[in-house]
Amino acid sequence: MERINITPPLYQFNGHIQTIYPSLYRKIEVPYKRERIDLPDGDFVDLDWVKNGSKKLILVTHGLEGDSSRHYVTGLIKLFAQNGFDGLGWNCRSCSGEPNRLPRFYHHGDAEDLRYVLEYAIFLGYEEVFVAGYSMGGSLTLRLLGEFPQRLPKEVSGAMVASVPLDLYSSVRELQKNGKQFYMKRFIKKLAVKIEEKSRRFPEHPHLNFENYFEKIKNFEDFDGTYTAPLHGYESALDFYEKASAKPLLKNVLVPTTIIQAANDPFLGEECYDRPDNVPDFVKLLITDKGGHVGFMERGQEFSFTERLALEMALN
């Protein structure tokens, strides 16, 4: 584990502001061109490309209820595009502005859609792919690398992930603490819109009942126990948290990977800040003193600490 000091803008004086300000006000535009691809189970995902004719690609995965337009995705893609890479920000099922076709969603424990997107990109001719992800996207990226390492294409050169809930249950508990519940409630409200829409399309489905949603769902454990677990084959919320956490998979990773966590991240429990002893040396854990959750803005810099470090990794 390595500890690093970073210097946020003066007005970003604590972890909450370092989280909220970039989410609301950091705007980085990139000239995306959208492509829709069908998945093997009949669903679809939307891919947003920045193409420069390169054989090198940065593939970025967004966080829970995010999408490819989030600042941390477009920041990475803009910086990499300026340095000779093509960029791909893909959108998880239901996150591109259009509901997905099936009752199921996306979640921390299933990286098969990401794997399919990666293999599709390589099929198009990319010879080198650097993968990155933030928050839940970091979980998916680590799962891609460590769940079935023998299936990872040789074209994957390395990875950078940040603000990752390596131990899901510890993060669920963290967001139930006083002073942090407003983050959790915001997610629950956003997810309610999708559950309500699915309940109308699949009225007979046993796990998509929206009735009394806000009376039943007070926290993530309620949501995951009611919807995530049964929709995706887990026995309970706790079973989901145990099996979907990326931390046990770190020992299997075979490519250079850096995990960046901010010490003042309001989303992460203490179990997300330690690196198991059995993890290879090329899987590094960096703890920054500041940065919040998927923030990491630095004074006087257009690009965040994580974006610049990812480019440094990809170029070396």
PyMOL commands that set and color helices and strands:
alter all, ss='L'
color gray80, all
select helices_A, chain A and resi 15-25+71-81+112-123+136-146+149-151+168-174+181-201+213-216+220-231+237-244+247-252+270-272+305-315
alter helices_A, ss='H'
color red, helices_A
select strands_A, chain A and resi 2-4+33-38+44-50+56-61+86-91+128-134+156-162+257-262+283-288
alter strands_A, ss='S'
color yellow, strands_A
deselect
rebuild
show_as cartoon
